[in-house]
Amino acid sequence: MIDVSQLQKIKSAQELEEGLALDQAHGYLRDSDWYAFAQMEEGTPMPADIKAARNAARATIYRLAEKRLP
């Protein structure tokens, strides 16, 4: 007998791409958090390109997370 509650939906190519983009955005923020901590704790300015990339990662997370809400 098959337990239907255990079946998983097959993800589309777009869903897989969005999942990868979400993982990459979270990973970038995690990997670059030390810049934010250095700025908060020591006043070391964050390079503009890092700040822009972190803003882009957050925008990706917000956009994709909003899409996944029911």
LOTORLUM-815256 format. One line per 3 residues: number of its first residue (from 1); their letters; for each residue x, y, z of N, C-alpha, C. Coordinates in nm, 3 decimals. Layout:
# residues N
NUM	a	X,Y,Z,X,Y,Z,X,Y,Z ~ ...
This chain:
# residues 70
1	mid	0.084,-0.118,0.000,0.000,0.000,0.000,0.089,0.125,0.000 ~ 0.048,0.227,-0.071,0.123,0.353,-0.081,0.067,0.453,0.020 ~ 0.157,0.513,0.096,0.118,0.617,0.191,0.127,0.752,0.118
4	vsq	0.012,0.801,0.075,0.006,0.923,-0.005,0.061,1.043,0.072 ~ 0.053,1.042,0.203,0.102,1.156,0.281,0.254,1.168,0.273 ~ 0.322,1.063,0.229,0.468,1.065,0.219,0.518,1.108,0.081
7	lqk	0.427,1.127,-0.014,0.466,1.167,-0.149,0.510,1.313,-0.150 ~ 0.609,1.342,-0.233,0.658,1.478,-0.245,0.632,1.529,-0.385 ~ 0.597,1.656,-0.394,0.571,1.718,-0.523,0.702,1.731,-0.600
10	iks	0.697,1.704,-0.728,0.814,1.723,-0.814,0.824,1.872,-0.844 ~ 0.941,1.929,-0.817,0.960,2.073,-0.835,0.989,2.105,-0.981 ~ 0.936,2.220,-1.024,0.961,2.267,-1.160,1.103,2.325,-1.167
13	aqe	1.148,2.349,-1.290,1.280,2.409,-1.308,1.287,2.546,-1.241 ~ 1.178,2.622,-1.250,1.176,2.755,-1.188,1.184,2.744,-1.036 ~ 1.112,2.649,-0.979,1.116,2.631,-0.834,1.256,2.589,-0.788
16	lee	1.322,2.505,-0.867,1.459,2.465,-0.833,1.554,2.583,-0.841 ~ 1.540,2.666,-0.946,1.624,2.784,-0.961,1.602,2.883,-0.846 ~ 1.476,2.902,-0.809,1.445,2.994,-0.700,1.500,2.941,-0.567
19	gla	1.492,2.811,-0.547,1.547,2.751,-0.426,1.698,2.770,-0.419 ~ 1.764,2.753,-0.533,1.909,2.773,-0.538,1.945,2.919,-0.512 ~ 1.869,3.012,-0.573,1.895,3.155,-0.553,1.874,3.192,-0.406
22	ldq	1.772,3.135,-0.344,1.745,3.162,-0.203,1.859,3.109,-0.116 ~ 1.905,2.988,-0.144,2.017,2.931,-0.069,2.144,3.014,-0.086 ~ 2.169,3.059,-0.208,2.289,3.139,-0.234,2.281,3.274,-0.162
25	ahg	2.163,3.336,-0.163,2.147,3.465,-0.096,2.169,3.451,0.055 ~ 2.109,3.347,0.114,2.130,3.323,0.257,2.278,3.295,0.286 ~ 2.341,3.217,0.201,2.482,3.184,0.218,2.571,3.307,0.210
28	ylr	2.541,3.396,0.115,2.622,3.517,0.101,2.612,3.603,0.225 ~ 2.489,3.620,0.275,2.472,3.700,0.396,2.547,3.637,0.513 ~ 2.537,3.506,0.526,2.606,3.437,0.635,2.757,3.455,0.623
31	dsd	2.809,3.440,0.501,2.954,3.449,0.480,3.008,3.592,0.496 ~ 2.921,3.691,0.475,2.968,3.830,0.484,2.921,3.900,0.612 ~ 2.862,3.826,0.703,2.817,3.885,0.829,2.932,3.951,0.906
34	wya	3.052,3.900,0.889,3.164,3.955,0.966,3.187,4.103,0.933 ~ 3.153,4.143,0.809,3.166,4.285,0.774,3.071,4.368,0.860 ~ 2.947,4.319,0.875,2.848,4.392,0.955,2.890,4.396,1.101
37	faq	2.943,4.285,1.152,2.988,4.282,1.291,3.107,4.377,1.312 ~ 3.199,4.379,1.217,3.315,4.468,1.229,3.271,4.614,1.228 ~ 3.170,4.643,1.148,3.121,4.781,1.143,3.052,4.817,1.275
40	mee	2.971,4.725,1.328,2.900,4.753,1.454,2.995,4.762,1.572 ~ 3.088,4.668,1.580,3.173,4.660,1.699,3.291,4.756,1.696 ~ 3.350,4.774,1.578,3.474,4.851,1.571,3.462,4.978,1.488
43	gtp	3.349,4.996,1.420,3.334,5.113,1.335,3.405,5.101,1.202 ~ 3.453,4.982,1.167,3.520,4.960,1.039,3.417,4.969,0.927 ~ 3.434,5.061,0.835,3.334,5.077,0.729,3.328,4.955,0.636
46	mpa	3.207,4.921,0.597,3.186,4.809,0.504,3.209,4.860,0.362 ~ 3.285,4.788,0.281,3.306,4.831,0.142,3.171,4.842,0.068 ~ 3.163,4.940,-0.020,3.038,4.967,-0.091,2.990,4.848,-0.172
49	dik	3.082,4.774,-0.234,3.039,4.659,-0.315,2.981,4.548,-0.229 ~ 3.034,4.530,-0.109,2.982,4.429,-0.017,2.844,4.472,0.032 ~ 2.830,4.599,0.065,2.701,4.651,0.111,2.595,4.634,0.002
52	aar	2.631,4.666,-0.122,2.537,4.652,-0.234,2.500,4.505,-0.256 ~ 2.598,4.416,-0.246,2.570,4.273,-0.266,2.483,4.218,-0.153 ~ 2.504,4.266,-0.031,2.420,4.223,0.081,2.276,4.273,0.063
55	naa	2.261,4.398,0.014,2.128,4.450,-0.013,2.058,4.370,-0.122 ~ 2.132,4.331,-0.226,2.076,4.251,-0.334,2.035,4.112,-0.282 ~ 2.116,4.054,-0.194,2.083,3.923,-0.137,1.956,3.932,-0.054
58	rat	1.945,4.038,0.027,1.822,4.056,0.106,1.701,4.076,0.016 ~ 1.715,4.151,-0.092,1.604,4.173,-0.186,1.560,4.040,-0.248 ~ 1.656,3.955,-0.282,1.624,3.824,-0.337,1.548,3.741,-0.235
61	iyr	1.594,3.742,-0.112,1.528,3.665,-0.006,1.385,3.715,0.013 ~ 1.366,3.845,0.023,1.231,3.900,0.043,1.139,3.864,-0.074 ~ 1.192,3.880,-0.196,1.111,3.853,-0.316,1.069,3.706,-0.323
64	lae	1.164,3.616,-0.300,1.132,3.473,-0.312,1.054,3.421,-0.193 ~ 1.080,3.474,-0.075,1.006,3.430,0.044,0.860,3.474,0.032 ~ 0.837,3.593,-0.021,0.701,3.642,-0.039,0.626,3.555,-0.138
67	krl	0.694,3.508,-0.241,0.634,3.422,-0.342,0.589,3.289,-0.284 ~ 0.659,3.242,-0.183,0.632,3.110,-0.126,0.523,3.113,-0.020 ~ 0.482,3.231,0.020,0.375,3.240,0.121,0.243,3.194,0.059
70	p	0.162,3.124,0.138,0.033,3.076,0.084,-0.065,3.186,0.058
